[in-house]
């Protein structure tokens, strides 16, 4: 399951990934997020995978989703995207592959949502 909450007062979105979604579920959730009336390309984002099972995600899936995001989900020039990884060290490479494919330094990997929130809210 993938849900999102846009917190207008803090100008960010919290996206939570739970369970073991397939790549088509990621694409559907991203589409719903971008169609939210409160969505803006400049919204900072915390993508919390800490409760996700990523054991079925492949490099092909990562590239398919990254290509979809690049083509369909606008990202502001200064938008920060915090990726909160699950505890499974063996799956961290998929985040690195995604960040490399996205080609921007506005993505950062975290081990917990609190550190991610601190980074997202720091606008200095």
Secondary structure, 3 states (H helix, E strand, C coil): CEEEEEEHHHCEEEEEEEECCCHHHHHHHHHHHHHCCCCCCCCEEEEEEEEECCCCCCHHHHHHHHHHHHHHCCCCCCCCEEEECCCCHHHHHHHHHHHHHHCCCCEEEECCHHHHHHHHHCCC
